[in-house]
Amino acid sequence: MIEAILDNFPEESFLKADGFDEAIIGLEEPSLRLIYSVKKTIDILIEEGMTEEDALEHFYYNVSGAYVGDLTPIWCEDRF
């Protein structure tokens, strides 16, 4: 997905969450904020060796809770 976004917006810069490119599911316009799947992000953390409980705690405290300006990514809750 990130490749398609970069191809369609070659002049833009995006704020990416490090290590979670595979969790990108889209782009919010007109702000050009990347949209990430919470489920895919948690799965990536588990694949890296965290338990599900640790992955959830890490995600909600360190990842989704971080505000880094106007281009802070959007986290789509899709763990239903």
Biopython code that builds the backbone (N, CA, C, O; Angstrom):
import numpy as np
from Bio.PDB.StructureBuilder import StructureBuilder

atoms = [
    (1, "MET", "N", (0.823, -1.191, 0.000)),
    (1, "MET", "CA", (0.000, 0.000, 0.000)),
    (1, "MET", "C", (0.868, 1.257, 0.000)),
    (1, "MET", "O", (0.572, 2.217, -0.712)),
    (2, "ILE", "N", (1.940, 1.254, 0.796)),
    (2, "ILE", "CA", (2.761, 2.468, 0.886)),
    (2, "ILE", "C", (3.354, 2.828, -0.468)),
    (2, "ILE", "O", (3.493, 4.007, -0.792)),
    (3, "GLU", "N", (3.706, 1.815, -1.264)),
    (3, "GLU", "CA", (4.271, 2.098, -2.582)),
    (3, "GLU", "C", (3.248, 2.804, -3.476)),
    (3, "GLU", "O", (3.588, 3.739, -4.201)),
    (4, "ALA", "N", (2.001, 2.351, -3.417)),
    (4, "ALA", "CA", (0.945, 2.975, -4.223)),
    (4, "ALA", "C", (0.710, 4.419, -3.782)),
    (4, "ALA", "O", (0.516, 5.305, -4.615)),
    (5, "ILE", "N", (0.730, 4.646, -2.489)),
    (5, "ILE", "CA", (0.538, 6.001, -1.981)),
    (5, "ILE", "C", (1.680, 6.904, -2.442)),
    (5, "ILE", "O", (1.443, 8.013, -2.922)),
    (6, "LEU", "N", (2.907, 6.433, -2.296)),
    (6, "LEU", "CA", (4.066, 7.229, -2.709)),
    (6, "LEU", "C", (4.055, 7.491, -4.211)),
    (6, "LEU", "O", (4.443, 8.571, -4.657)),
    (7, "ASP", "N", (3.609, 6.504, -4.993)),
    (7, "ASP", "CA", (3.527, 6.683, -6.443)),
    (7, "ASP", "C", (2.487, 7.742, -6.818)),
    (7, "ASP", "O", (2.696, 8.514, -7.754)),
    (8, "ASN", "N", (1.386, 7.779, -6.102)),
    (8, "ASN", "CA", (0.307, 8.715, -6.404)),
    (8, "ASN", "C", (0.532, 10.119, -5.849)),
    (8, "ASN", "O", (-0.099, 11.077, -6.294)),
    (9, "PHE", "N", (1.429, 10.233, -4.879)),
    (9, "PHE", "CA", (1.720, 11.529, -4.271)),
    (9, "PHE", "C", (3.234, 11.725, -4.180)),
    (9, "PHE", "O", (3.777, 11.832, -3.080)),
    (10, "PRO", "N", (3.918, 11.773, -5.322)),
    (10, "PRO", "CA", (5.384, 11.809, -5.313)),
    (10, "PRO", "C", (5.993, 13.060, -4.683)),
    (10, "PRO", "O", (7.138, 13.026, -4.233)),
    (11, "GLU", "N", (5.259, 14.142, -4.645)),
    (11, "GLU", "CA", (5.801, 15.392, -4.103)),
    (11, "GLU", "C", (5.540, 15.556, -2.605)),
    (11, "GLU", "O", (6.025, 16.510, -1.998)),
    (12, "GLU", "N", (4.785, 14.642, -2.008)),
    (12, "GLU", "CA", (4.390, 14.775, -0.600)),
    (12, "GLU", "C", (5.311, 13.989, 0.321)),
    (12, "GLU", "O", (5.926, 13.003, -0.085)),
    (13, "SER", "N", (5.393, 14.443, 1.569)),
    (13, "SER", "CA", (6.094, 13.680, 2.607)),
    (13, "SER", "C", (5.056, 13.169, 3.578)),
    (13, "SER", "O", (4.070, 13.843, 3.879)),
    (14, "PHE", "N", (5.292, 11.982, 4.056)),
    (14, "PHE", "CA", (4.359, 11.343, 4.968)),
    (14, "PHE", "C", (5.075, 10.986, 6.265)),
    (14, "PHE", "O", (6.262, 10.659, 6.272)),
    (15, "LEU", "N", (4.328, 11.057, 7.351)),
    (15, "LEU", "CA", (4.860, 10.656, 8.644)),
    (15, "LEU", "C", (4.476, 9.202, 8.855)),
    (15, "LEU", "O", (3.303, 8.877, 9.041)),
    (16, "LYS", "N", (5.484, 8.325, 8.825)),
    (16, "LYS", "CA", (5.243, 6.897, 8.963)),
    (16, "LYS", "C", (5.591, 6.438, 10.373)),
    (16, "LYS", "O", (6.489, 6.978, 11.019)),
    (17, "ALA", "N", (4.864, 5.436, 10.829)),
    (17, "ALA", "CA", (5.182, 4.777, 12.090)),
    (17, "ALA", "C", (6.243, 3.718, 11.771)),
    (17, "ALA", "O", (5.989, 2.787, 11.007)),
    (18, "ASP", "N", (7.423, 3.866, 12.357)),
    (18, "ASP", "CA", (8.545, 2.980, 12.044)),
    (18, "ASP", "C", (8.202, 1.503, 12.273)),
    (18, "ASP", "O", (7.707, 1.110, 13.329)),
    (19, "GLY", "N", (8.484, 0.714, 11.253)),
    (19, "GLY", "CA", (8.316, -0.729, 11.355)),
    (19, "GLY", "C", (6.931, -1.248, 11.038)),
    (19, "GLY", "O", (6.694, -2.453, 11.117)),
    (20, "PHE", "N", (6.011, -0.369, 10.680)),
    (20, "PHE", "CA", (4.639, -0.803, 10.473)),
    (20, "PHE", "C", (4.121, -0.540, 9.064)),
    (20, "PHE", "O", (2.915, -0.377, 8.879)),
    (21, "ASP", "N", (4.995, -0.496, 8.075)),
    (21, "ASP", "CA", (4.559, -0.237, 6.690)),
    (21, "ASP", "C", (3.513, -1.243, 6.223)),
    (21, "ASP", "O", (2.601, -0.891, 5.475)),
    (22, "GLU", "N", (3.643, -2.496, 6.664)),
    (22, "GLU", "CA", (2.692, -3.531, 6.228)),
    (22, "GLU", "C", (1.308, -3.341, 6.834)),
    (22, "GLU", "O", (0.357, -3.996, 6.408)),
    (23, "ALA", "N", (1.179, -2.462, 7.813)),
    (23, "ALA", "CA", (-0.113, -2.218, 8.454)),
    (23, "ALA", "C", (-0.841, -1.018, 7.847)),
    (23, "ALA", "O", (-1.959, -0.703, 8.256)),
    (24, "ILE", "N", (-0.222, -0.350, 6.881)),
    (24, "ILE", "CA", (-0.872, 0.804, 6.244)),
    (24, "ILE", "C", (-2.022, 0.308, 5.375)),
    (24, "ILE", "O", (-1.860, -0.592, 4.552)),
    (25, "ILE", "N", (-3.204, 0.929, 5.584)),
    (25, "ILE", "CA", (-4.381, 0.507, 4.820)),
    (25, "ILE", "C", (-4.967, 1.634, 3.980)),
    (25, "ILE", "O", (-5.918, 1.417, 3.229)),
    (26, "GLY", "N", (-4.408, 2.834, 4.100)),
    (26, "GLY", "CA", (-4.940, 3.915, 3.288)),
    (26, "GLY", "C", (-4.377, 5.267, 3.650)),
    (26, "GLY", "O", (-3.402, 5.388, 4.392)),
    (27, "LEU", "N", (-5.022, 6.279, 3.103)),
    (27, "LEU", "CA", (-4.589, 7.660, 3.256)),
    (27, "LEU", "C", (-5.821, 8.534, 3.451)),
    (27, "LEU", "O", (-6.796, 8.414, 2.708)),
    (28, "GLU", "N", (-5.780, 9.405, 4.442)),
    (28, "GLU", "CA", (-6.878, 10.333, 4.686)),
    (28, "GLU", "C", (-6.599, 11.602, 3.907)),
    (28, "GLU", "O", (-5.521, 12.187, 4.014)),
    (29, "GLU", "N", (-7.576, 12.021, 3.127)),
    (29, "GLU", "CA", (-7.429, 13.271, 2.395)),
    (29, "GLU", "C", (-8.388, 14.290, 2.974)),
    (29, "GLU", "O", (-9.472, 13.875, 3.385)),
    (30, "PRO", "N", (-8.115, 15.528, 3.047)),
    (30, "PRO", "CA", (-6.999, 16.226, 2.419)),
    (30, "PRO", "C", (-5.761, 16.355, 3.303)),
    (30, "PRO", "O", (-4.768, 16.948, 2.882)),
    (31, "SER", "N", (-5.802, 15.808, 4.525)),
    (31, "SER", "CA", (-4.661, 16.014, 5.434)),
    (31, "SER", "C", (-3.428, 15.208, 5.040)),
    (31, "SER", "O", (-2.320, 15.519, 5.475)),
    (32, "LEU", "N", (-3.613, 14.179, 4.224)),
    (32, "LEU", "CA", (-2.535, 13.282, 3.804)),
    (32, "LEU", "C", (-1.908, 12.540, 4.982)),
    (32, "LEU", "O", (-0.700, 12.305, 5.021)),
    (33, "ARG", "N", (-2.758, 12.178, 5.938)),
    (33, "ARG", "CA", (-2.313, 11.359, 7.062)),
    (33, "ARG", "C", (-2.482, 9.888, 6.694)),
    (33, "ARG", "O", (-3.522, 9.491, 6.169)),
    (34, "LEU", "N", (-1.463, 9.087, 6.968)),
    (34, "LEU", "CA", (-1.539, 7.654, 6.700)),
    (34, "LEU", "C", (-2.503, 7.004, 7.682)),
    (34, "LEU", "O", (-2.611, 7.426, 8.833)),
    (35, "ILE", "N", (-3.197, 5.979, 7.219)),
    (35, "ILE", "CA", (-4.122, 5.224, 8.055)),
    (35, "ILE", "C", (-3.557, 3.822, 8.229)),
    (35, "ILE", "O", (-3.222, 3.147, 7.256)),
    (36, "TYR", "N", (-3.459, 3.394, 9.486)),
    (36, "TYR", "CA", (-2.914, 2.090, 9.840)),
    (36, "TYR", "C", (-3.996, 1.205, 10.443)),
    (36, "TYR", "O", (-4.883, 1.689, 11.145)),
    (37, "SER", "N", (-3.919, -0.085, 10.171)),
    (37, "SER", "CA", (-4.784, -1.079, 10.789)),
    (37, "SER", "C", (-4.219, -1.423, 12.164)),
    (37, "SER", "O", (-3.054, -1.802, 12.287)),
    (38, "VAL", "N", (-5.051, -1.289, 13.197)),
    (38, "VAL", "CA", (-4.609, -1.668, 14.546)),
    (38, "VAL", "C", (-4.337, -3.167, 14.580)),
    (38, "VAL", "O", (-3.330, -3.593, 15.146)),
    (39, "LYS", "N", (-5.209, -3.973, 13.990)),
    (39, "LYS", "CA", (-5.025, -5.427, 13.992)),
    (39, "LYS", "C", (-3.695, -5.818, 13.356)),
    (39, "LYS", "O", (-2.944, -6.612, 13.922)),
    (40, "LYS", "N", (-3.406, -5.268, 12.194)),
    (40, "LYS", "CA", (-2.150, -5.603, 11.515)),
    (40, "LYS", "C", (-0.945, -5.127, 12.325)),
    (40, "LYS", "O", (0.087, -5.798, 12.343)),
    (41, "THR", "N", (-1.063, -3.982, 12.993)),
    (41, "THR", "CA", (0.030, -3.464, 13.808)),
    (41, "THR", "C", (0.292, -4.381, 14.990)),
    (41, "THR", "O", (1.444, -4.689, 15.294)),
    (42, "ILE", "N", (-0.772, -4.821, 15.663)),
    (42, "ILE", "CA", (-0.627, -5.753, 16.789)),
    (42, "ILE", "C", (-0.010, -7.055, 16.298)),
    (42, "ILE", "O", (0.867, -7.611, 16.960)),
    (43, "ASP", "N", (-0.455, -7.548, 15.147)),
    (43, "ASP", "CA", (0.110, -8.779, 14.579)),
    (43, "ASP", "C", (1.606, -8.632, 14.317)),
    (43, "ASP", "O", (2.364, -9.573, 14.551)),
    (44, "ILE", "N", (2.039, -7.483, 13.841)),
    (44, "ILE", "CA", (3.474, -7.249, 13.592)),
    (44, "ILE", "C", (4.241, -7.320, 14.903)),
    (44, "ILE", "O", (5.302, -7.941, 14.965)),
    (45, "LEU", "N", (3.723, -6.700, 15.941)),
    (45, "LEU", "CA", (4.400, -6.738, 17.246)),
    (45, "LEU", "C", (4.489, -8.163, 17.791)),
    (45, "LEU", "O", (5.503, -8.542, 18.379)),
    (46, "ILE", "N", (3.437, -8.948, 17.599)),
    (46, "ILE", "CA", (3.452, -10.343, 18.046)),
    (46, "ILE", "C", (4.472, -11.141, 17.241)),
    (46, "ILE", "O", (5.205, -11.955, 17.803)),
    (47, "GLU", "N", (4.524, -10.913, 15.927)),
    (47, "GLU", "CA", (5.506, -11.600, 15.080)),
    (47, "GLU", "C", (6.936, -11.271, 15.492)),
    (47, "GLU", "O", (7.847, -12.076, 15.299)),
    (48, "GLU", "N", (7.128, -10.068, 16.069)),
    (48, "GLU", "CA", (8.461, -9.665, 16.524)),
    (48, "GLU", "C", (8.804, -10.250, 17.884)),
    (48, "GLU", "O", (9.893, -9.998, 18.401)),
    (49, "GLY", "N", (7.893, -11.034, 18.482)),
    (49, "GLY", "CA", (8.208, -11.738, 19.709)),
    (49, "GLY", "C", (7.452, -11.318, 20.952)),
    (49, "GLY", "O", (7.679, -11.877, 22.025)),
    (50, "MET", "N", (6.557, -10.346, 20.837)),
    (50, "MET", "CA", (5.783, -9.934, 22.008)),
    (50, "MET", "C", (4.594, -10.869, 22.200)),
    (50, "MET", "O", (4.085, -11.450, 21.242)),
    (51, "THR", "N", (4.158, -11.003, 23.453)),
    (51, "THR", "CA", (2.897, -11.680, 23.692)),
    (51, "THR", "C", (1.784, -10.746, 23.251)),
    (51, "THR", "O", (2.020, -9.556, 23.043)),
    (52, "GLU", "N", (0.576, -11.270, 23.107)),
    (52, "GLU", "CA", (-0.529, -10.405, 22.700)),
    (52, "GLU", "C", (-0.768, -9.311, 23.743)),
    (52, "GLU", "O", (-1.017, -8.159, 23.389)),
    (53, "GLU", "N", (-0.694, -9.663, 25.003)),
    (53, "GLU", "CA", (-0.897, -8.671, 26.061)),
    (53, "GLU", "C", (0.160, -7.570, 26.008)),
    (53, "GLU", "O", (-0.162, -6.386, 26.113)),
    (54, "ASP", "N", (1.429, -7.969, 25.842)),
    (54, "ASP", "CA", (2.504, -6.980, 25.745)),
    (54, "ASP", "C", (2.362, -6.118, 24.491)),
    (54, "ASP", "O", (2.611, -4.913, 24.524)),
    (55, "ALA", "N", (1.959, -6.745, 23.389)),
    (55, "ALA", "CA", (1.784, -6.008, 22.134)),
    (55, "ALA", "C", (0.683, -4.960, 22.276)),
    (55, "ALA", "O", (0.844, -3.825, 21.828)),
    (56, "LEU", "N", (-0.424, -5.335, 22.893)),
    (56, "LEU", "CA", (-1.516, -4.386, 23.102)),
    (56, "LEU", "C", (-1.086, -3.235, 23.998)),
    (56, "LEU", "O", (-1.364, -2.072, 23.704)),
    (57, "GLU", "N", (-0.409, -3.561, 25.091)),
    (57, "GLU", "CA", (0.058, -2.514, 26.003)),
    (57, "GLU", "C", (1.040, -1.588, 25.304)),
    (57, "GLU", "O", (0.932, -0.367, 25.420)),
    (58, "HIS", "N", (1.997, -2.157, 24.577)),
    (58, "HIS", "CA", (2.989, -1.355, 23.861)),
    (58, "HIS", "C", (2.304, -0.468, 22.826)),
    (58, "HIS", "O", (2.614, 0.718, 22.715)),
    (59, "PHE", "N", (1.380, -1.042, 22.074)),
    (59, "PHE", "CA", (0.700, -0.272, 21.038)),
    (59, "PHE", "C", (-0.068, 0.907, 21.625)),
    (59, "PHE", "O", (0.107, 2.043, 21.183)),
    (60, "TYR", "N", (-0.915, 0.646, 22.616)),
    (60, "TYR", "CA", (-1.771, 1.710, 23.132)),
    (60, "TYR", "C", (-0.998, 2.752, 23.926)),
    (60, "TYR", "O", (-1.403, 3.914, 23.969)),
    (61, "TYR", "N", (0.094, 2.369, 24.549)),
    (61, "TYR", "CA", (0.858, 3.336, 25.342)),
    (61, "TYR", "C", (1.894, 4.080, 24.499)),
    (61, "TYR", "O", (2.019, 5.301, 24.599)),
    (62, "ASN", "N", (2.640, 3.339, 23.666)),
    (62, "ASN", "CA", (3.781, 3.924, 22.954)),
    (62, "ASN", "C", (3.521, 4.307, 21.508)),
    (62, "ASN", "O", (4.186, 5.200, 20.982)),
    (63, "VAL", "N", (2.586, 3.665, 20.865)),
    (63, "VAL", "CA", (2.400, 3.880, 19.432)),
    (63, "VAL", "C", (1.198, 4.790, 19.171)),
    (63, "VAL", "O", (1.358, 5.912, 18.691)),
    (64, "SER", "N", (0.020, 4.312, 19.483)),
    (64, "SER", "CA", (-1.172, 5.109, 19.155)),
    (64, "SER", "C", (-1.319, 6.329, 20.052)),
    (64, "SER", "O", (-1.978, 7.298, 19.677)),
    (65, "GLY", "N", (-0.717, 6.291, 21.225)),
    (65, "GLY", "CA", (-0.816, 7.413, 22.148)),
    (65, "GLY", "C", (0.134, 8.547, 21.843)),
    (65, "GLY", "O", (0.065, 9.598, 22.480)),
    (66, "ALA", "N", (1.013, 8.358, 20.889)),
    (66, "ALA", "CA", (2.013, 9.386, 20.566)),
    (66, "ALA", "C", (1.429, 10.400, 19.594)),
    (66, "ALA", "O", (0.925, 10.037, 18.531)),
    (67, "TYR", "N", (1.500, 11.658, 19.962)),
    (67, "TYR", "CA", (1.103, 12.728, 19.052)),
    (67, "TYR", "C", (2.385, 13.382, 18.551)),
    (67, "TYR", "O", (3.194, 13.866, 19.343)),
    (68, "VAL", "N", (2.565, 13.393, 17.234)),
    (68, "VAL", "CA", (3.795, 13.938, 16.658)),
    (68, "VAL", "C", (3.493, 15.024, 15.630)),
    (68, "VAL", "O", (4.210, 15.172, 14.641)),
    (69, "GLY", "N", (2.446, 15.767, 15.870)),
    (69, "GLY", "CA", (2.121, 16.872, 14.992)),
    (69, "GLY", "C", (0.912, 16.612, 14.113)),
    (69, "GLY", "O", (0.207, 15.615, 14.260)),
    (70, "ASP", "N", (0.697, 17.546, 13.190)),
    (70, "ASP", "CA", (-0.480, 17.503, 12.324)),
    (70, "ASP", "C", (-0.545, 16.272, 11.425)),
    (70, "ASP", "O", (-1.625, 15.908, 10.961)),
    (71, "LEU", "N", (0.575, 15.635, 11.176)),
    (71, "LEU", "CA", (0.583, 14.461, 10.300)),
    (71, "LEU", "C", (0.622, 13.145, 11.071)),
    (71, "LEU", "O", (0.925, 12.096, 10.502)),
    (72, "THR", "N", (0.312, 13.202, 12.379)),
    (72, "THR", "CA", (0.256, 11.977, 13.180)),
    (72, "THR", "C", (-0.661, 10.975, 12.478)),
    (72, "THR", "O", (-1.780, 11.323, 12.101)),
    (73, "PRO", "N", (-0.198, 9.740, 12.300)),
    (73, "PRO", "CA", (-1.024, 8.751, 11.611)),
    (73, "PRO", "C", (-2.358, 8.509, 12.315)),
    (73, "PRO", "O", (-2.511, 8.766, 13.509)),
    (74, "ILE", "N", (-3.307, 8.010, 11.543)),
    (74, "ILE", "CA", (-4.614, 7.624, 12.041)),
    (74, "ILE", "C", (-4.593, 6.112, 12.269)),
    (74, "ILE", "O", (-4.098, 5.357, 11.432)),
    (75, "TRP", "N", (-5.129, 5.684, 13.399)),
    (75, "TRP", "CA", (-5.171, 4.249, 13.730)),
    (75, "TRP", "C", (-6.612, 3.777, 13.611)),
    (75, "TRP", "O", (-7.484, 4.213, 14.362)),
    (76, "CYS", "N", (-6.853, 2.883, 12.662)),
    (76, "CYS", "CA", (-8.191, 2.338, 12.414)),
    (76, "CYS", "C", (-8.373, 1.100, 13.279)),
    (76, "CYS", "O", (-7.668, 0.105, 13.112)),
    (77, "GLU", "N", (-9.327, 1.170, 14.207)),
    (77, "GLU", "CA", (-9.608, 0.029, 15.092)),
    (77, "GLU", "C", (-10.397, -1.012, 14.298)),
    (77, "GLU", "O", (-11.570, -0.812, 13.986)),
    (78, "ASP", "N", (-9.742, -2.115, 13.981)),
    (78, "ASP", "CA", (-10.369, -3.167, 13.172)),
    (78, "ASP", "C", (-10.164, -4.545, 13.788)),
    (78, "ASP", "O", (-10.070, -5.539, 13.069)),
    (79, "ARG", "N", (-10.096, -4.608, 15.115)),
    (79, "ARG", "CA", (-9.884, -5.884, 15.810)),
    (79, "ARG", "C", (-11.210, -6.428, 16.332)),
    (79, "ARG", "O", (-11.339, -6.675, 17.531)),
    (80, "PHE", "N", (-12.191, -6.620, 15.461)),
    (80, "PHE", "CA", (-13.508, -7.086, 15.896)),
    (80, "PHE", "C", (-13.642, -8.576, 15.725)),
    (80, "PHE", "O", (-14.688, -9.142, 16.041)),
]
sb = StructureBuilder()
sb.init_structure("model")
sb.init_model(0)
sb.init_chain("A")
sb.init_seg("    ")
for serial, (resi, resn, name, xyz) in enumerate(atoms, 1):
    if name == "N":
        sb.init_residue(resn, " ", resi, " ")
    sb.init_atom(name, np.array(xyz, "f"), 0.0, 1.0, " ", f" {name:<3s}", serial, name[0])
structure = sb.get_structure()
